[in-house]
């Protein structure tokens, strides 16, 4: 757990390791939440809501902890002689916040890449990459591109394919209220972008 997360989730000794300005950010967030509650017609001081501004402030810092860092740095490059076969990591849990309404979208990411010259990365690093880009105000289309671009830039593979499938609560809770709908976005790079047959095959494997 990094120091920012430890500070916002009450980890031991967090007080002495809080990043500069964290207390000020928390106070400002708490005041903003109180303002929202008051302006929707609630009483921020009533017993059931008394601790809500603090909880929401800490939650927001956790949900948006991907800001201010480069998630691509998670992709440590390893050299594995002879590695050149397709690598697929499927069903990576994904939780993000739609930047249009600050309502969650929840789903899974599926990632595939074809290593070149034995350059691979740890499988857990791909999951951390997904988490890093998801923990910021997002749109699914951008998130999918960012994942593909990061893998292409860090590993320089022969091909990259990313599929993200998610349910957007902004579509379920408001507006059209499209219960059960899922959004699918795809980003391909390298061989999977230039060869339609290869693209069709890898996307079928990712979504199977």
N, C-alpha and C positions, 0 to 999 in steps of 0.2 A: 504494500500500500504506500503510495507516495505521500509526501508531507501535506500537500494540499488536501488530498482525500482524507488523511488521518485527522487533519484539523477540522474538517467539516463533519466527520462522522464520530468524533469524540474519542479517537484513539488515545492510548496512554502517552503522556508526555507531549501531547500535541501542542500545548500552550507555548512551550519553549521553542518549537520548530515551525510555528505558523509563518507562512510567506508574508513578506511586508505588505501591509494594506489589507490583509484578509479581514480583520475585525471591522474595518471601515466599510468594506464591501458587504459584509454580512448585515451591518446596521442599515445600510442604504437599501438593501434588498428587503429587509424586514419592514422598513417604512413604506416601501413600494407596495408590499403585499397588504399592509394595513389600509393604504389608500384604495387599492382595488376592492377590498372587502367593504369598505365604507361606501364606495360608489356603486356597488351592486345592491345596496340597501341593507347590508348586514351591520352588526355591531362588533367591531374588532375586539372590544373589551369583554364580550360575554364569555363565561367560563369555557364553553366548548371550543372557542376560537383563540383563547388567550395565548396559547403556545404555537398556534398555526403559523404566524409570520416567521418565527425562528425556524420551524421545521421546513417550511417552503424555501427559505433562504438557503439553508444547508443542502436541501435536495437539489436546488437549481445549480449550485456550485458543483455538485457531484454529476448531475446530468450533462452539464456543459464543460466538463473537465478536459475535453479534447481541444478546447480553444487555447491558443498560446503555445502550442507544441506542434511538432511535425510527426504525425503518426507513421510516416514512411520510415522514420528512423528505427522503428520496431523490426524492420526486415533485415536482420543480420545476414550477410552473405556468407554462405558456407561453400567450400570446394569439395565436391564429391566426384571422384574420377569415374567416368562412364555414365554419370547421371544425365539422361536425355529423354527418358520416357515421361509420358504425361503424368502430372501430379494434380490430383483433385481433392479439394477439401469442401465437403458438402455440409449443409444444415448448420451453419454458424449462426447462433442466435443474434438477433439484431434488435436494438431498442434505440430509437432516435426521436427527436422532436421536430415536427414540421415547422419551418420558420414562418409560415404564413399565419398560423393561429396558435403556435406553441402548444399543440396537442400532439400526443405521441403517434408514431407509426411503428408497428411491431412486425417482425418477420424473420426471414433467414437469408443469409448470403451463401452463394455457392461460387467457388473460385477454382479455376484450372489454369495451369501454365505448363509450357514445354521448356524445360531447362536447356540452356545453351552453354557448352564448354564446362559442364559440371557445376554451374552456379545454382545452388538451391538455398532455401531458407527453412528454419524450423517451422513445423506445422502450427505450433502454438502462436508463432509470430504473425501468421496470417489472421488468426482470430483476434489478436491484439490490434492489428491494423484495422480490422472492421470496427472494433470497439472505439478506437481513437477517432476515426472519421464520423462515427455515429454520435459520439458525445459532443455535439455542437448543434446549433440550429441548422437544419438541413432540408434539402429536397431530395427525394429518392434518386432522381435522374443524376444529380451532381454527385451524390454519394457513390453511385455505381461507377461513374467515370473516374472519380478520385481513386477508388480501389484499383482499377485497371491501370491507371497512369502510374501509380506508386510502384506496383509490381514491375511494370515495364521499365521504369526508370532505375529501380534499385537492382533488379536481377538481370536485366537485358535478355529475357528469354526469347525463344523463337516465336512464341505466341502466348497470349493471355486472353482468358474469357471470364467474365464475371456476370452472374445472374443474381438479382435481388428480387425477392418476392415479399410483399408486405401488405398488411392491412392498415389503412389510415383512419384513425379515429375521427379526424375532421370530416370524413365522408360518412361515418357511422353515426356520430353524435349530433351532427348539425347538417344543414343544407339538404342534400338529396337523401340522407340517411340510408345509404346503400349497404345494408347489412350483408356480410359475407363476401363482399367484393374484395379482390386482391389486385394489387398493382405489380406488374412484372417489368423490370428494366434490365437491359442487356448492354454490356460494353465489351467489345472485342478489339484486340490489338495484334499486330504482326501477322503471322500465318493465318490466324483465325479471321482476320479482317480481309485478307487478300484471296483466300481460297474458300468459296462458298460451301464446298463439300465438307471441308474440315470444320468450318464454322457450324454447319448443321449437325455434324456428328458430335462435336464437343458440347453444344448446347443441349442436345438430347441426353447426353450422359449427365450433365449437371442437373437437369430437371427430372430425371428418371426416379 
